């Protein structure tokens, strides 16, 4: 087809450092969010962009998810609801 591959830009990288129980060394896990913007094809169609979630340890990628914008929206809503439920429960515990 001759279309160029999608390019992704980093939007967020979360890093978590922890001590490995076996080796006692400091290790790192990370989550990275990358975005590929929508583009117009040579035929004039507008193709949706994608969001890529990558999960890794130290410098190695352990897994990657390529999400449509619809899937990313549903994931965002699930996070929003989880945080809201957490905060409601936390406030309830503080009041008791």
N, C-alpha and C positions, 0 to 999 in steps of 0.2 A: 504494500500500500504506500510505502514511502513516507508515512507520517513519522515525525521525530518522536523519540521517547519522551515521556512526561518528565519534567524537572520538578524537584521537590525542594522547598526551603524549610529550614528548621524554624519552628514556632515556639517550642518549649522542650527543655530537657530537665527532668527531675533525677537527682542522684541520691542514692541512699548508701551510706557507709556503715559497715558492721564488722565485728570481729568474728572471724571464722573459728568455730569452736574446736575444730580438729587441729588446724595449723597455727592458730592464735594470730594469724596475719589479718591486717585490715583489708577488707574486700569491698567491692562497689557493685551495686546493681543500679540500673538506670532505665528510664522510660523516656522515649523521645517522640514528639509529635511533629510530623512534617506535613506540609500542605502543597498540593499541586493545584494551581488556579485553573478555572475553566478556560477553554480555548475554542476558537472558531476553526472549523476544518476548512480545507480548501474548497469543499462544496458549499460552504456557507452555514453549515450546522454548528450549533454551539454545544460542545461536549462538556459535561460536568467535570469538575475537578475531583480529586480524591484526597483523602487524609490517610496517612500511613502512621501507624503506631508501631514502634520498634521497642523491644524489650531485650536488655542485655545484661551481661555480667562482666565486670572489668572492661576489656576492650572487645569482647565477642558479642555478636548479636545472637540471642537465644531464640527469638521468635519475632515475627512481624505480621501485622494485620493491615490489609488494604481495605479501607472503608469507603463506601459511597457517602455522599453528603447526607442522604436519608439515614443511613446506619449511624453516622456520626451524630446526627441530631438525636436519635433515639438513645445513644450512649450518653450524650450530654444530659438528657432529661432523666435518665436513670441515676446519674451522679447527683443531679440536683435534688431529686427525691430522697436519695440516701442521706445526703447532707442535711436536708430539712428534717427528716425523721430523727436523725442523730441529735440535732439541736433541740428539737421538741422534747425528746427523752432527757437530755442533759438538763434542760431548764426545769423539767418536772422533778428530777432528782434533787436539784438545788433548792427547790421550793419545799420539799418534804423534810 
